[in-house]
């Protein structure tokens, strides 16, 4: 989950380039940061615990000139977040510097062997063994060979960048399980964990696959496997632009991304709805009509917010397609013996397309012979490349660690899947046309909800110092309750739980008193009359009720302490609308509590380690 960035090229301002890249990667980890630059045959280094600003402050008056360097922002796995454990890590002679994203699983065995050779370790990290291993095999003029030899004995995941003061015009990168993107500029090359760090300089990129590496000099680069087999890569063009990864006048990326949702939902559906026949078109699945009809069961894999989107997909697909759907925690999937019989179609959902647990679950399903599809946001990501086919959600870069626009885009794509498969089976044309009309209305309806931002902020102000929240929903609004609670936990550090409303009586009701705000998602859908009873149960125990309901529902005004209205839509689409106020509420509470909204403690955007 760490962020790595490297540069080699014509510019003499390598330090500025690296710091800029780090800032665009800080969402991947912010426990510490460090930089290494080769200049005049010497290695200049500096690193600091804390956010990148801490590193920037200490080096602002130092000479950061040079043509080659690497940098790192850390999400700690081995060793506490301090200066010693911060990257880059170095060889014993100080000539080799390395940054690493991933986990070396056999580092203890390797460390024992290296200690027996008399090598001295200064950190508690797994990464430092790699620096010493490379030094063991390095003769001063073939850095890539030394890296290859070191990686032969390494078990685990890595995205690494390596430089040496002995070869001041060479940078080596390699990947296995952790993303590495190689950017090709004008007489310069950049390497990073994510395209965000490259966009100011180039949109021409190569995505390294597992067990691959790249060696770059100021004028040339070579791609190969870690086994030294030369390969040719297709150069791809990044569709995102620099403006998309800026805040655009908003105080936080999260707020910007919440307000982008009318457009991102529209993008998820663009060109995919056939209005005259009531069908949906998802050509990225690469399946024939007969293959689509032969699907008898679906399994959806995801983690965190993507898992919640999968739960909503289950409701939609089972309702409209009438085939069984199972939603699995990707992190648990491969640790049991899942049943994947013929006719099972597997979907892996991940915003980044790099979530290691989801990727591992996808590979497990493929190994068992299942056809596997990706639902991802990042073009060229590992899940996108390793899936048999799939669908991009087209949400654009999501920088805030707490996912917002990706969630609603994922649900939008899942609704298209329900429509497409449903129309191939028993869903009538009139029902299909009704779905399309409702889907077309969603962006404007989300815009309408966003106009209530100030009201939601005022409600949030009344409850921002409460330390416990309960979220309740029925049917497809139960996953929204889970997602609302997760958002509050992620960025506000407030204890919150999401429950099916009927399950409140089976335990959570014991917690309800005047100090327990209860957020109840209760649109006028098929379950509305039932959830009214749940509201009465909360009020009977002096709980405070914040209700999310359909506009025009005056009945609930008399029952709830606060009411947030959302427009009328089809029952299974209410979650897309209902989650918007919950995102805003979590955001405002976090701001009022003084939390780091875009960089919540202990979290990172892309979970690339187990």
C-alpha positions as CSV (number, residue, x, y, z in Angstrom):
1,X,0.0,0.0,0.0
2,X,3.0,2.2,0.1
3,X,3.7,4.7,-2.7
4,X,7.0,4.6,-4.7
5,X,8.2,7.0,-7.3
6,X,11.4,7.3,-9.3
7,X,12.9,9.6,-12.0
8,X,15.8,9.6,-14.4
9,X,16.2,12.1,-17.2
10,X,17.2,15.5,-18.5
11,X,15.8,17.6,-15.7
12,X,18.2,18.7,-13.0
13,X,15.4,19.2,-10.5
14,X,14.9,15.6,-9.5
15,X,14.1,16.4,-5.9
16,X,11.2,18.7,-6.8
17,X,9.8,16.0,-9.3
18,X,10.0,13.3,-6.6
19,X,8.3,15.4,-3.9
20,X,5.6,16.3,-6.3
21,X,5.1,12.6,-7.2
22,X,5.0,11.7,-3.5
23,X,2.3,14.2,-2.8
24,X,0.1,12.6,-5.5
25,X,0.7,9.2,-3.9
26,X,0.3,10.1,-0.3
27,X,-3.2,8.5,-0.2
28,X,-1.3,5.1,-0.4
29,X,0.3,5.7,3.0
30,X,1.5,8.5,5.2
31,X,3.4,7.0,8.1
32,X,6.7,8.2,6.8
33,X,8.4,9.5,3.7
34,X,11.9,9.5,2.3
35,X,14.0,10.4,-0.7
36,X,17.4,9.3,-2.3
37,X,19.2,11.2,-5.0
38,X,22.5,10.3,-6.7
39,X,24.6,13.3,-7.4
40,X,28.4,13.5,-8.2
41,X,28.8,9.9,-7.5
42,X,27.4,10.2,-4.0
43,X,24.0,9.2,-2.5
44,X,22.1,12.0,-0.9
45,X,19.3,10.8,1.4
46,X,16.7,12.1,3.8
47,X,13.7,10.6,5.5
48,X,11.2,11.5,8.2
49,X,8.3,9.9,10.1
50,X,4.9,11.4,9.5
51,X,3.4,12.9,6.4
52,X,5.3,14.1,3.4
53,X,5.1,17.7,4.7
54,X,7.5,16.7,7.5
55,X,10.0,15.5,4.9
56,X,9.5,18.6,2.8
57,X,10.1,20.9,5.7
58,X,13.4,19.3,6.6
59,X,14.8,19.4,3.0
60,X,13.4,22.7,1.8
61,X,16.8,24.5,2.2
62,X,18.9,21.6,0.9
63,X,20.3,21.0,-2.5
64,X,17.9,18.6,-4.3
65,X,19.5,18.9,-7.7
66,X,20.3,15.8,-9.8
67,X,19.1,13.7,-12.7
68,X,18.2,10.5,-10.9
69,X,16.4,9.6,-7.7
70,X,13.7,7.5,-5.9
71,X,11.2,8.3,-3.1
72,X,8.7,6.6,-0.9
73,X,5.7,7.2,1.2
74,X,5.0,4.5,3.7
75,X,2.1,2.5,5.1
76,X,3.8,0.5,7.9
77,X,3.7,-3.3,7.9
78,X,7.0,-4.3,9.6
79,X,8.4,-2.0,12.3
80,X,6.8,1.1,13.8
81,X,6.6,4.3,11.8
82,X,9.8,6.1,12.7
83,X,12.8,7.6,10.9
84,X,14.9,4.4,11.0
85,X,12.2,2.2,9.5
86,X,11.3,4.8,6.8
87,X,12.4,4.1,3.2
88,X,14.7,4.3,1.3
89,X,16.8,1.5,2.7
90,X,20.5,1.1,2.0
91,X,23.2,-1.4,1.5
92,X,26.0,-1.6,4.2
93,X,28.3,0.6,2.1
94,X,25.6,3.2,1.5
95,X,26.0,2.9,-2.3
96,X,22.7,1.2,-3.0
97,X,19.3,2.7,-2.2
98,X,15.9,0.9,-2.5
99,X,12.2,1.7,-2.0
100,X,9.7,-1.1,-1.7
101,X,5.9,-1.6,-1.7
102,X,4.9,-5.1,-0.6
103,X,5.9,-7.7,2.0
104,X,9.0,-10.0,1.9
105,X,7.5,-13.1,3.6
106,X,10.8,-15.0,4.1
107,X,12.7,-11.9,5.3
108,X,13.5,-13.4,8.7
109,X,15.3,-16.4,7.2
110,X,17.2,-14.1,4.8
111,X,18.1,-11.7,7.5
112,X,19.6,-14.6,9.6
113,X,21.7,-15.6,6.7
114,X,22.9,-12.1,6.0
115,X,23.7,-11.5,9.7
116,X,25.9,-14.6,9.6
117,X,27.9,-12.9,6.8
118,X,28.6,-10.0,9.1
119,X,26.1,-7.6,7.6
120,X,24.6,-5.0,9.9
121,X,20.9,-4.1,10.0
122,X,19.6,-0.8,11.3
123,X,15.8,-1.2,10.8
124,X,13.0,-3.5,11.8
125,X,11.7,-3.7,8.3
126,X,11.5,-6.6,5.9
127,X,12.7,-4.4,3.1
128,X,16.2,-3.9,4.3
129,X,17.1,-7.5,3.5
130,X,16.6,-6.7,-0.2
131,X,19.2,-3.9,0.0
132,X,21.7,-6.2,1.5
133,X,20.9,-9.0,-0.9
134,X,21.5,-6.8,-3.9
135,X,24.8,-5.6,-2.4
136,X,25.8,-9.3,-2.0
137,X,25.5,-9.9,-5.7
138,X,26.6,-6.5,-7.0
139,X,30.0,-6.0,-8.6
140,X,29.6,-2.3,-9.3
141,X,28.6,-2.3,-13.0
142,X,25.5,-4.5,-13.4
143,X,22.8,-3.4,-11.1
144,X,20.0,-5.2,-12.9
145,X,21.8,-8.6,-12.6
146,X,22.3,-8.1,-8.8
147,X,18.6,-7.2,-8.5
148,X,17.6,-10.4,-10.5
149,X,19.8,-12.6,-8.3
150,X,18.4,-11.0,-5.1
151,X,14.8,-11.5,-6.3
152,X,15.5,-15.2,-7.0
153,X,15.6,-15.9,-3.3
154,X,12.8,-13.6,-2.2
155,X,9.3,-14.8,-1.4
156,X,6.4,-12.4,-1.2
157,X,5.2,-9.3,-3.0
158,X,7.2,-6.3,-4.2
159,X,7.2,-3.2,-6.3
160,X,10.7,-1.9,-6.0
161,X,13.0,0.9,-7.3
162,X,16.8,0.6,-7.0
163,X,19.6,3.0,-7.7
164,X,23.3,2.9,-7.1
165,X,25.9,5.6,-6.7
166,X,28.3,3.3,-8.6
167,X,26.0,3.5,-11.7
168,X,24.6,7.1,-11.5
169,X,22.7,6.8,-14.8
170,X,20.6,3.7,-14.2
171,X,17.4,2.9,-12.3
172,X,16.0,-0.5,-12.0
173,X,12.3,-1.4,-11.2
174,X,10.6,-4.7,-10.7
175,X,7.2,-6.0,-9.7
176,X,5.5,-9.0,-8.2
177,X,2.1,-8.5,-6.8
178,X,2.5,-4.7,-6.2
179,X,1.7,-2.3,-9.1
180,X,4.5,-0.6,-11.0
181,X,3.8,1.9,-13.9
182,X,6.6,3.0,-16.2
183,X,6.1,6.5,-17.7
184,X,7.8,7.5,-21.0
185,X,8.5,11.2,-21.3
186,X,10.6,13.5,-23.4
187,X,14.2,12.4,-22.6
188,X,13.0,11.3,-19.2
189,X,11.4,8.3,-17.5
190,X,9.3,8.1,-14.4
191,X,8.3,5.0,-12.4
192,X,5.6,4.9,-9.8
193,X,2.9,2.8,-8.0
194,X,0.2,4.8,-9.7
195,X,-0.3,6.9,-12.8
196,X,-1.2,9.9,-10.7
197,X,2.5,10.5,-10.0
198,X,3.3,10.6,-13.7
199,X,0.6,12.7,-15.3
200,X,2.4,16.1,-15.1
201,X,5.1,14.6,-17.3
202,X,3.6,12.0,-19.5
203,X,0.5,9.9,-20.4
204,X,2.6,7.3,-22.2
205,X,2.9,4.3,-19.9
206,X,3.8,0.7,-19.6
207,X,2.2,-1.5,-16.9
208,X,4.6,-4.1,-15.6
209,X,3.3,-7.6,-15.1
210,X,4.3,-9.8,-12.2
211,X,7.9,-11.1,-12.4
212,X,8.8,-8.3,-14.8
213,X,11.3,-5.5,-14.5
214,X,12.5,-2.4,-16.4
215,X,16.0,-0.9,-16.6
216,X,16.2,2.8,-17.6
217,X,19.0,5.1,-18.5
218,X,18.5,8.8,-19.5
219,X,18.1,7.8,-23.2
220,X,17.0,4.2,-23.2
221,X,14.9,1.6,-21.4
222,X,14.7,-2.2,-21.5
223,X,11.9,-4.4,-20.3
224,X,12.6,-8.0,-19.2
225,X,11.5,-10.7,-16.8
226,X,13.3,-11.1,-13.6
227,X,14.7,-14.3,-15.2
228,X,16.5,-12.0,-17.7
229,X,14.2,-12.8,-20.7
230,X,13.8,-9.7,-22.8
231,X,10.2,-8.7,-23.7
232,X,8.4,-6.0,-25.6
233,X,5.6,-4.1,-24.0
234,X,2.7,-2.2,-25.6
235,X,2.8,1.5,-24.7
236,X,-0.6,2.7,-23.5
237,X,-2.1,6.1,-23.2
238,X,-3.6,7.2,-19.9
239,X,-7.1,8.8,-20.3
240,X,-7.0,10.8,-17.1
241,X,-5.6,14.3,-17.1
242,X,-3.9,16.4,-14.4
243,X,-7.0,18.5,-13.6
244,X,-8.8,15.3,-12.5
245,X,-6.3,14.7,-9.7
246,X,-6.5,18.3,-8.3
247,X,-8.9,19.5,-5.7
248,X,-10.5,22.0,-8.0
249,X,-11.4,24.5,-5.3
250,X,-12.8,22.0,-2.8
251,X,-11.3,21.7,0.7
252,X,-10.8,18.0,0.4
253,X,-10.6,15.4,-2.4
254,X,-13.5,13.5,-0.7
255,X,-15.9,16.4,-1.0
256,X,-14.9,17.0,-4.6
257,X,-15.5,13.3,-5.4
258,X,-18.9,13.4,-3.7
259,X,-19.9,16.3,-5.8
260,X,-18.6,14.6,-9.0
261,X,-21.1,11.8,-8.7
262,X,-23.8,13.2,-11.1
263,X,-21.1,13.1,-13.8
264,X,-19.4,9.8,-12.8
265,X,-22.8,8.0,-12.6
266,X,-23.5,9.4,-16.1
267,X,-20.1,8.2,-17.3
268,X,-20.8,4.7,-16.0
269,X,-23.9,4.4,-18.1
270,X,-22.8,6.4,-21.2
271,X,-23.3,4.4,-24.4
272,X,-24.5,1.4,-22.5
273,X,-28.3,1.9,-22.5
274,X,-30.4,1.1,-25.5
275,X,-33.4,3.3,-25.0
276,X,-35.6,2.1,-27.8
277,X,-35.6,-1.6,-26.9
278,X,-35.0,-1.5,-23.1
279,X,-31.7,-3.3,-23.2
280,X,-28.2,-2.6,-21.9
281,X,-25.0,-3.1,-23.9
282,X,-21.8,-4.2,-22.1
283,X,-19.5,-5.3,-24.9
284,X,-16.5,-5.6,-22.5
285,X,-17.8,-9.0,-21.3
286,X,-16.8,-10.6,-24.5
287,X,-19.6,-13.2,-24.3
288,X,-21.9,-14.5,-26.9
289,X,-25.7,-14.4,-26.5
290,X,-25.7,-18.1,-25.8
291,X,-22.9,-17.9,-23.3
292,X,-24.8,-15.2,-21.4
293,X,-27.9,-17.4,-21.3
294,X,-25.9,-20.3,-20.1
295,X,-24.9,-18.5,-16.9
296,X,-26.7,-20.3,-14.0
297,X,-25.1,-18.6,-11.0
298,X,-22.9,-15.6,-10.2
299,X,-20.3,-15.1,-7.5
300,X,-19.2,-11.5,-6.7
301,X,-15.9,-10.9,-4.9
302,X,-14.9,-7.7,-3.2
303,X,-13.5,-6.0,-0.1
304,X,-14.8,-3.1,2.0
305,X,-16.9,-0.7,0.0
306,X,-16.7,-2.9,-3.1
307,X,-18.2,-5.7,-1.1
308,X,-21.1,-3.5,-0.1
309,X,-21.6,-2.7,-3.8
310,X,-21.6,-6.5,-4.5
311,X,-24.3,-7.0,-1.9
312,X,-26.4,-4.5,-3.8
313,X,-25.6,-6.3,-7.0
314,X,-27.0,-9.5,-5.4
315,X,-30.3,-7.8,-4.7
316,X,-30.5,-6.4,-8.2
317,X,-29.5,-9.5,-10.2
318,X,-31.6,-11.9,-8.2
319,X,-34.6,-9.7,-8.6
320,X,-34.3,-8.9,-12.3
321,X,-32.4,-12.0,-13.6
322,X,-33.7,-14.7,-11.2
323,X,-30.5,-16.6,-10.9
324,X,-28.7,-17.1,-7.6
325,X,-25.9,-14.7,-6.6
326,X,-23.4,-15.1,-3.8
327,X,-21.3,-12.2,-2.5
328,X,-18.0,-13.3,-1.0
329,X,-15.4,-11.4,1.0
330,X,-12.4,-11.7,-1.3
331,X,-10.1,-11.9,1.7
332,X,-11.7,-15.2,2.8
333,X,-12.6,-16.8,-0.5
334,X,-9.4,-18.7,-1.2
335,X,-9.0,-19.9,2.4
336,X,-11.9,-22.3,2.1
337,X,-13.0,-24.7,-0.6
338,X,-15.6,-22.7,-2.6
339,X,-18.0,-24.5,-5.0
340,X,-17.7,-23.1,-8.5
341,X,-19.6,-25.5,-10.7
342,X,-20.1,-25.2,-14.5
343,X,-22.2,-22.1,-15.4
344,X,-20.8,-19.9,-12.6
345,X,-19.7,-16.5,-13.6
346,X,-17.4,-14.7,-11.2
347,X,-17.1,-10.9,-10.9
348,X,-14.2,-9.2,-9.0
349,X,-15.0,-5.7,-8.0
350,X,-12.1,-3.3,-7.1
351,X,-11.8,0.5,-7.6
352,X,-8.0,0.4,-8.0
353,X,-7.9,-3.0,-9.7
354,X,-4.9,-3.8,-7.5
355,X,-6.6,-4.9,-4.2
356,X,-4.4,-7.9,-3.3
357,X,-7.1,-10.0,-1.6
358,X,-9.5,-9.5,-4.6
359,X,-6.7,-10.3,-7.0
360,X,-5.9,-13.5,-5.1
361,X,-9.5,-14.5,-5.1
362,X,-9.8,-13.9,-8.8
363,X,-6.8,-16.1,-9.5
364,X,-8.3,-18.8,-7.3
365,X,-11.5,-18.7,-9.3
366,X,-9.6,-18.8,-12.6
367,X,-7.5,-21.8,-11.4
368,X,-10.8,-23.6,-10.7
369,X,-11.9,-23.1,-14.2
370,X,-14.4,-20.3,-13.8
371,X,-14.9,-17.5,-16.3
372,X,-13.9,-14.3,-14.4
373,X,-14.9,-10.7,-15.0
374,X,-13.4,-7.5,-13.5
375,X,-15.4,-4.4,-12.5
376,X,-12.7,-1.9,-12.0
377,X,-12.0,1.8,-12.3
378,X,-8.3,1.9,-13.3
379,X,-7.5,1.1,-16.9
380,X,-4.6,-1.3,-17.2
381,X,-4.8,-2.4,-13.6
382,X,-3.8,-5.9,-12.7
383,X,-7.4,-7.2,-12.2
384,X,-8.4,-5.7,-15.5
385,X,-5.5,-7.4,-17.2
386,X,-5.9,-10.8,-15.5
387,X,-9.7,-11.1,-15.9
388,X,-11.1,-12.9,-18.9
389,X,-13.0,-9.7,-19.6
390,X,-14.9,-7.0,-17.7
391,X,-16.4,-3.6,-17.4
392,X,-14.7,-0.3,-16.5
393,X,-16.8,2.1,-14.3
394,X,-15.2,5.3,-15.7
395,X,-15.3,7.2,-12.5
396,X,-12.0,8.9,-13.1
397,X,-9.2,9.1,-10.4
398,X,-10.4,8.7,-6.9
399,X,-7.9,10.2,-4.5
400,X,-9.8,10.3,-1.2
401,X,-9.1,7.2,0.8
402,X,-12.7,6.7,1.7
403,X,-14.4,5.6,-1.6
404,X,-17.5,7.6,-2.7
405,X,-17.9,8.1,-6.4
406,X,-16.5,4.7,-7.2
407,X,-19.2,3.1,-5.0
408,X,-22.1,4.7,-6.9
409,X,-20.4,4.0,-10.2
410,X,-20.0,0.3,-9.2
411,X,-23.7,0.1,-8.3
412,X,-24.6,1.8,-11.6
413,X,-22.6,-0.9,-13.6
414,X,-24.2,-3.7,-11.5
415,X,-27.7,-2.3,-12.4
416,X,-26.7,-2.4,-16.1
417,X,-25.7,-6.1,-15.6
418,X,-29.0,-6.8,-14.0
419,X,-30.8,-5.1,-16.9
420,X,-28.7,-6.9,-19.6
421,X,-29.1,-10.4,-18.2
422,X,-32.7,-9.8,-17.2
423,X,-33.7,-8.8,-20.7
424,X,-32.1,-11.9,-22.1
425,X,-34.3,-14.0,-19.8
426,X,-37.8,-13.0,-18.5
427,X,-37.6,-9.2,-17.9
428,X,-40.2,-7.6,-20.2
429,X,-39.5,-4.7,-22.5
430,X,-41.7,-2.4,-20.5
431,X,-39.8,-3.2,-17.4
432,X,-36.5,-2.6,-19.2
433,X,-37.7,0.7,-20.5
434,X,-38.8,1.7,-16.9
435,X,-35.3,0.8,-15.7
436,X,-33.6,2.9,-18.4
437,X,-35.8,5.9,-17.6
438,X,-35.0,5.6,-13.9
439,X,-31.3,5.2,-14.6
440,X,-31.3,8.2,-16.9
441,X,-32.8,10.3,-14.1
442,X,-30.2,9.4,-11.5
443,X,-27.5,12.0,-12.2
444,X,-30.0,14.9,-11.9
445,X,-31.5,13.4,-8.8
446,X,-28.1,13.1,-7.2
447,X,-27.5,16.8,-8.0
448,X,-30.8,17.6,-6.3
449,X,-29.6,15.8,-3.1
450,X,-26.3,17.6,-3.2
451,X,-28.2,20.9,-3.0
452,X,-29.1,19.9,0.6
453,X,-25.4,19.8,1.6
454,X,-25.8,22.8,4.0
455,X,-28.8,21.1,5.8
456,X,-26.9,17.9,6.1
457,X,-23.9,19.9,7.5
458,X,-26.3,21.4,10.2
459,X,-27.6,18.0,11.2
460,X,-24.0,16.7,11.4
461,X,-23.1,19.5,13.7
462,X,-25.6,18.4,16.3
463,X,-24.1,14.9,16.4
464,X,-20.4,15.3,15.6
465,X,-19.3,14.7,19.2
466,X,-21.3,11.4,19.6
467,X,-19.1,8.4,19.7
468,X,-21.6,5.7,18.6
469,X,-24.0,5.5,15.7
470,X,-26.4,2.9,14.4
471,X,-27.4,2.6,10.8
472,X,-30.5,0.6,9.8
473,X,-32.0,-0.4,6.4
474,X,-34.1,-3.1,4.9
475,X,-33.7,-5.0,1.6
476,X,-31.3,-3.2,-0.7
477,X,-30.9,-0.4,1.8
478,X,-29.2,-2.7,4.3
479,X,-25.9,-2.6,2.3
480,X,-26.4,1.2,2.3
481,X,-26.5,1.1,6.1
482,X,-23.3,-0.9,6.1
483,X,-21.7,1.6,3.7
484,X,-22.8,4.6,5.8
485,X,-21.4,3.1,8.9
486,X,-18.1,2.3,7.2
487,X,-17.7,5.8,5.9
488,X,-18.2,7.3,9.4
489,X,-15.7,4.8,10.9
490,X,-13.1,5.4,8.2
491,X,-12.8,9.1,8.4
492,X,-14.2,10.1,11.7
493,X,-13.0,7.3,13.9
494,X,-16.5,7.0,15.3
495,X,-17.8,3.6,16.3
496,X,-20.7,2.9,13.9
497,X,-22.6,-0.3,13.0
498,X,-24.9,-1.1,10.1
499,X,-27.7,-3.6,10.6
500,X,-30.7,-5.0,8.8
501,X,-33.5,-3.0,10.5
502,X,-35.3,-6.1,11.7
503,X,-32.2,-7.4,13.4
504,X,-32.1,-4.4,15.7
505,X,-34.4,-6.4,18.1
506,X,-31.8,-9.2,18.2
507,X,-29.2,-7.3,20.1
508,X,-28.4,-3.7,19.1
509,X,-31.6,-2.4,20.6
510,X,-29.9,-2.8,24.0
511,X,-27.6,0.1,23.1
512,X,-30.2,2.6,22.2
513,X,-30.7,5.6,24.5
514,X,-30.8,9.4,24.2
515,X,-27.1,9.3,23.3
516,X,-27.4,6.9,20.4
517,X,-28.1,8.6,17.0
518,X,-29.8,6.1,14.7
519,X,-29.7,6.7,10.9
520,X,-32.6,4.9,9.2
521,X,-32.8,4.5,5.5
522,X,-36.5,4.4,4.8
523,X,-37.6,5.4,1.4
524,X,-41.2,4.6,0.4
525,X,-40.4,1.2,-1.0
526,X,-41.8,-2.3,-0.5
527,X,-40.3,-2.4,3.1
528,X,-41.5,1.0,4.2
529,X,-44.3,-0.1,6.5
530,X,-42.1,-2.5,8.3
531,X,-39.3,0.0,8.9
532,X,-41.8,2.5,10.4
533,X,-42.1,0.0,13.3
534,X,-38.4,0.1,13.7
535,X,-38.5,3.9,14.0
536,X,-41.1,3.7,16.7
537,X,-39.0,1.1,18.6
538,X,-36.0,3.5,18.6
539,X,-38.1,6.5,19.7
540,X,-39.7,4.5,22.5
541,X,-36.2,4.2,23.9
542,X,-35.3,7.9,23.5
543,X,-33.0,7.3,20.6
544,X,-32.4,10.2,18.1
545,X,-33.6,9.3,14.6
546,X,-32.1,10.7,11.4
547,X,-34.3,9.5,8.6
548,X,-33.5,9.3,4.9
549,X,-36.8,9.1,3.0
550,X,-38.6,9.8,-0.2
551,X,-39.6,13.4,-0.9
552,X,-43.2,14.2,-0.1
553,X,-43.3,11.8,2.9
554,X,-44.7,14.1,5.4
555,X,-45.7,11.3,7.7
556,X,-42.1,10.7,8.9
557,X,-41.5,14.3,9.8
558,X,-43.7,13.8,12.9
559,X,-41.7,10.6,13.9
560,X,-38.0,11.4,13.2
561,X,-35.8,14.1,14.8
562,X,-34.3,15.0,11.4
563,X,-35.4,14.1,7.9
564,X,-33.3,14.2,4.7
565,X,-35.4,13.8,1.5
566,X,-34.3,12.0,-1.6
567,X,-36.2,11.9,-5.0
568,X,-38.5,9.0,-5.9
569,X,-37.0,6.2,-8.0
570,X,-37.3,2.4,-8.5
571,X,-36.9,0.5,-5.3
572,X,-33.6,-1.2,-6.2
573,X,-32.1,2.2,-7.2
574,X,-32.8,4.0,-3.9
575,X,-29.4,2.9,-2.5
576,X,-27.6,5.2,-5.1
577,X,-29.6,8.2,-3.9
578,X,-29.7,7.2,-0.2
579,X,-25.9,6.9,0.2
580,X,-25.2,10.5,-0.9
581,X,-26.5,12.1,2.4
582,X,-24.5,9.4,4.4
583,X,-21.3,10.3,2.6
584,X,-21.9,14.0,3.3
585,X,-22.7,13.4,6.9
586,X,-19.5,11.3,7.4
587,X,-17.5,14.1,5.7
588,X,-18.9,16.9,7.8
589,X,-18.5,15.0,11.1
590,X,-14.9,14.2,10.2
591,X,-14.2,17.9,9.5
592,X,-15.8,19.0,12.7
593,X,-13.9,16.5,14.7
594,X,-10.6,17.7,13.2
595,X,-9.8,14.5,11.4
596,X,-7.7,14.1,8.3
597,X,-10.5,13.5,5.9
598,X,-8.4,12.4,2.8
599,X,-5.8,10.6,4.8
600,X,-7.5,8.8,7.7
601,X,-5.2,7.1,10.2
602,X,-4.1,3.6,9.6
603,X,-5.7,3.4,6.2
604,X,-4.5,3.6,2.6
605,X,-6.3,3.8,-0.7
606,X,-5.1,0.7,-2.4
607,X,-4.6,-2.4,-0.2
608,X,-1.8,-4.2,-2.0
609,X,-0.6,-6.3,1.0
610,X,-2.4,-9.1,2.9
